[in-house]
């Protein structure tokens, strides 16, 4: 790797904010209106993944999956206009 390669790779890593500190978290998906994230996590003592939502500033974390079993691969379904 040339010196310039490291600098150009870092251009995508600006303005980063850590939103979670509890558990293993992954597969975050941004809501279409960019106000919320949905992600899987084993936070709050759960031994397997549950599905959580939160505002993009990290506030209002809420478990939205059932309280039993592993839950993965979540997404936001687009609103259907009638």
DOMIRO-97570 format. One record per residue: residue in three letters; x, y, z of N, C-alpha, C in turn. Coordinates in pm, whole numbers, padded with zeros to 5 digits, always signed. Layout:
BEGIN
AlaXYZXYZXYZ...
***
This chain:
BEGIN
Unk+00084-00118+00000+00000+00000+00000+00088+00123+00000Unk+00056+00214-00088+00129+00340-00093+00073+00434+00014Unk+00149+00532+00051+00107+00627+00154-00024+00695+00117Unk-00040+00735-00006-00163+00801-00049-00285+00713-00040Unk-00268+00579-00052-00381+00487-00045-00449+00491+00092Unk-00372+00498+00198-00429+00503+00333-00509+00630+00353Unk-00461+00740+00301-00532+00868+00315-00664+00863+00238Unk-00663+00811+00116-00787+00807+00037-00887+00709+00097Unk-00842+00600+00158-00933+00505+00222-01001+00567+00343Unk-00933+00655+00413-00989+00718+00533-01093+00826+00502Unk-01106+00867+00378-01203+00973+00345-01346+00929+00373Unk-01371+00799+00379-01504+00747+00410-01526+00733+00559Unk-01427+00760+00639-01435+00740+00783-01435+00873+00857Unk-01494+00975+00802-01503+01105+00867-01639+01120+00933Unk-01646+01203+01034-01772+01234+01103-01842+01109+01156Unk-01767+01023+01223-01823+00899+01278-01864+00922+01423Unk-01981+00871+01458-02031+00879+01595-02068+00738+01640Unk-02015+00694+01753-02051+00564+01808-02187+00574+01872Unk-02280+00487+01830-02417+00492+01879-02449+00385+01982Unk-02369+00279+01988-02395+00170+02082-02269+00138+02161Unk-02288+00093+02283-02175+00051+02366-02204-00081+02436Unk-02328-00128+02429-02371-00248+02501-02391-00362+02403Unk-02335-00480+02430-02359-00598+02350-02284-00599+02217Unk-02310-00706+02140-02260-00716+02003-02371-00666+01913Unk-02337-00571+01826-02438-00507+01742-02397-00521+01596Unk-02494-00540+01508-02460-00553+01368-02579-00534+01276Unk-02547-00532+01148-02644-00526+01040-02744-00413+01057Unk-02696-00293+01081-02785-00178+01094-02833-00131+00957Unk-02963-00105+00948-03025-00057+00825-03091+00077+00855Unk-03070+00174+00767-03125+00307+00783-03267+00312+00727Unk-03358+00372+00801-03495+00391+00755-03493+00486+00634Unk-03590+00471+00543-03591+00551+00420-03591+00702+00447Unk-03655+00745+00555-03655+00889+00586-03534+00931+00668Unk-03441+00838+00690-03313+00864+00760-03330+00908+00906Unk-03442+00871+00970-03462+00911+01109-03432+00799+01208Unk-03438+00674+01165-03417+00561+01255-03327+00456+01191Unk-03267+00376+01279-03192+00257+01239-03261+00136+01298Unk-03252+00023+01229-03296-00104+01284-03173-00195+01280Unk-03148-00270+01387-03026-00350+01395-03047-00470+01486Unk-02955-00565+01478-02961-00681+01567-02855-00666+01675Unk-02889-00712+01795-02798-00696+01908-02831-00798+02017Unk-02729-00834+02094-02752-00917+02212-02736-00833+02339Unk-02769-00708+02330-02758-00614+02442-02850-00651+02558Unk-02835-00583+02666-02917-00596+02787-02926-00740+02838Unk-02816-00815+02823-02808-00948+02882-02868-01060+02800Unk-02924-01031+02684-02977-01139+02599-02861-01220+02545Unk-02876-01353+02543-02769-01441+02496-02771-01458+02345Unk-02882-01426+02280-02888-01433+02134-02946-01302+02082Unk-02932-01280+01952-02970-01152+01893-03120-01126+01899Unk-03151-01002+01922-03287-00948+01914-03281-00830+01816Unk-03397-00784+01771-03404-00672+01678-03441-00547+01756Unk-03366-00441+01732-03382-00313+01802-03395-00201+01701Unk-03464-00094+01741-03464+00030+01664-03408+00140+01753Unk-03361+00245+01690-03317+00363+01763-03317+00481+01668Unk-03323+00601+01724-03307+00722+01644-03162+00730+01596Unk-03138+00802+01490-03002+00806+01436-02903+00879+01526Unk-02951+00943+01631-02859+01005+01727-02829+00910+01843Unk-02882+00786+01837-02855+00686+01940-02956+00683+02053Unk-03056+00770+02049-03157+00774+02156-03273+00680+02124Unk-03355+00656+02224-03478+00577+02214-03455+00437+02157Unk-03360+00364+02216-03339+00225+02176-03457+00142+02227Unk-03513+00062+02137-03633-00015+02172-03625-00152+02105Unk-03645-00258+02183-03649-00392+02126-03784-00411+02058Unk-03783-00455+01932-03906-00471+01855-03933-00616+01816Unk-03843-00707+01849-03861-00849+01817-03920-00921+01937Unk-03966-01046+01917-04015-01124+02030-03905-01145+02134Unk-03945-01170+02256-03851-01188+02368-03792-01328+02373Unk-03822-01414+02276-03771-01552+02277-03704-01583+02143Unk-03606-01673+02145-03539-01713+02022-03446-01607+01966Unk-03371-01645+01862-03281-01553+01794-03357-01483+01681Unk-03328-01356+01663-03393-01276+01559-03284-01199+01485Unk-03281-01213+01353-03177-01149+01272-03235-01096+01143Unk-03152-01023+01069-03183-00980+00932-03310-00895+00924Unk-03310-00782+00985-03426-00693+00986-03411-00585+00880Unk-03523-00521+00848-03524-00408+00757-03652-00329+00779Unk-03655-00209+00723-03777-00128+00725-03853-00153+00595Unk-03980-00180+00606-04064-00199+00488-04114-00061+00445Unk-04100-00027+00317-04145+00105+00272-04297+00120+00292Unk-04338+00241+00325-04480+00268+00343-04549+00253+00207Unk-04663+00187+00206-04737+00167+00082-04839+00279+00067Unk-04831+00351-00041-04926+00459-00070-05046+00401-00142Unk-05167+00433-00096-05288+00382-00161-05353+00489-00245
***
